[in-house]
Amino acid sequence: MHSGETTLATAFRANGYRTAIFGKWHLGSVYPYVPFAEGFEEFIGFREGHEINYWNSMLEHNGNPYPVKGFITDVLTDEGIRYIENHQHEPFFLYMAYNVPHTPEEAPRALFEHYAKMNISKYDAGIYAMMANLDSNIGRLLQRVDDLSLTGDTIVIFLSDNGPNGHRYNCNFLGIKGDVNEGGVRVPFFIRWPGQIPQGHKNAEMVAHIDLYPTLMALCNITPPKGRPIDGIDLSPTLQTGKPLADRLFFTHKPSDKPQLADAGAVRNSRFCLVNREKLYDIIQDPDQKNDIASHHPQEVAALSKAYENWFRDVTAHVSYGRPLIPVGYSEENPVTLPATQAYFSGELHFWGRHGWAWDWITGWSRVQDEIYWDIDVVQDGEYLVDIRYLCPAEDVGSRIQVVAGMNRTSALVRYPTQMDPIPTLDLTPRKEVPPMPWGTLDAGVLRLSKGRTKLYLKALSKTGNNVMEVKAAVLRRIMP
C-alpha cells in the first residue's frame, strides 16, 4: 500500500479514537508500510500472506516478537476482548483481521473429527472446522460487547476479503479467489448497530469494500481527513432508511506484476457483468454465470467495454510497476528483514515452493555464478550487521559467501550445518504451503551502506558440496552511523 494513503485507522485516530488491528496485515512487510505507521496504535499479528503455524504462533506486537500459546483464532479473540475491556470507556476502532479459513488447515482436532465423519472431503472438513471455531470466537467477542453494555454504541461489521482460496462450496458462483468472476469477488457483508440500523433486513444493493470508509465516517459524524480522493460512497442512507442507490459500475482486474488492458478483468452494474470484454452475464437472472448473452446485447457489451477501458487508463496513468524498494535504516524498525520472496535471482536458483508465496525460500544454489539480490532504499548511512537465514546439510558445509552493495562487501564461511527436516505441525490435511523450517543464522559481517537506492547482492565465492546453501532472508541491523 502506498504510504500516502489515509486508512480508516488514520481517520479515526485523528478524531480521538483508539485504534488496533489483531491478525493479518498484508499491505507491506517493512516500515513504513506497517500497521503502527498507518494509524494503528496497536498491532498484534503477522505481516505475511498467511501465518505458517496456527498453534503456538510467533506473532509480533508493534514490530517486536510476540510468542503466543494456543490456537491463533482463540488467541486473537482473547486479544480483542482484552482491548475492548481496556478501552470500553473511550471511543475505539478495532479491526479483527482473522486469517482463517485459509490454508494451511489447522484447527482444534475435535472439530475436524466432527466434520470428517460427514460425507465431505477431508479438505472441506478442515475448512469447516476452522469456520466453526471462528464462529464461536466471534460469538465470544460479541458477547463481551453485550456484557459491557456497549452494544448500542458499537457498530459491528462482518465481511470477507475475497472468494475461497480453493474449490469448495461457493454458493454455486463461478470462480474462486484470484478470479474476476462472481465467485472470486462476491463476499458476505453484515452490519449491526441496534437502534440505528434496522435489524433483520436484507439489502440487495450492490456495494463494495471501498464504501466502508465514507460510510463509517458518516455514521460516526467524522469529516474524512483531506488527502487522496475517496472512491466509495456513503451507504448510511440506504442502511438506515432503505433509500435505493443510484446504479454505478464496479471494476475488477486480475492481479499481475504489470497489468495490461488485455489481461483478465470484469466490469458490472446492478444487472450485467462483462468479463474480459467479451462474455456478458445477467447477474440478476443468472448469478451462476452459466449463460453468455453477449451476442444478444451488443450495445451493453460495447458500453461496458468502453467504461472498462477508461477506468483502466485512469487507474494506471501514474503507476510505476515492479516491486517497491525495501526501505532500510529506519530507527522504527531495526533490524530489517529482506525476505527471499522479495529477492531477485539468476540461473538455476528457484523457490522451494515454486510460487514464492509467504514464507518461501530460495534453493537450487548448485552453481557458484548464480546470485541473489534485493533492491533496497537506504534511508540512513551507516554500518550494518548482516545475518543470513539459511539451511545447509552437513555434506555441503564449507562454502564461502559474499554480501555486496556497490563497492562495499563482506564475506563469511558457512561453518555449521542445520537440521533439514521441517518443524512438526498440527496440520489436519496435507499442506499446500511451505513448511516451517529450523533456520540457521550466518553472521556475514559488517557492511557499510550509503544513503540511496542500491542492490544488495548475495554471491558465492566457492562451494564444497553439491549446493552453497538455501536462503530464507537477509537481515540488516544498523549498528552505527
Secondary structure, 3 states (H helix, E strand, C coil): CCCCCCCHHHHHHCCCCEEEEEEECCCCCCCCCCHHHCCCCEEEEECCCCCCCCECCEEEECCEEEECCCEHHHHHHHHHHHHHHHCCCCCEEEEEECCCCCCCCCCCHHHHHHHHCCCCCHHHHHHHHHHHHHHHHHHHHHHHHHHCCCHHHCCEEEECCCCCCCCCCCCCCCCCCCCCCHHHHCCCEEEECCCCCCCCCCCCCCCCHHHHHHHHHHHCCCCCCCCCCCCCCCCHHHHHHCCCCCCCCEEEECCCCCCCCCCCEEEECCCEEEECCCEEEECCCCCCCCCCCHHHCHHHHHHHHHHHHHHHHHHCCCCCCCCCCEEECCCCCCCEEEEHHHCEECCCCEECCCCCCCCCCEECCCCCCCCEEEEEEECCCEEEEEEEEEECCHHHCCCEEEEEECCEEEEEECCCCCCCCCCCCCCCCCCCCCCCCCCEEEEEEEEEECCEEEEEEEEEEECCCCCCCEEEEEEEEEEEC
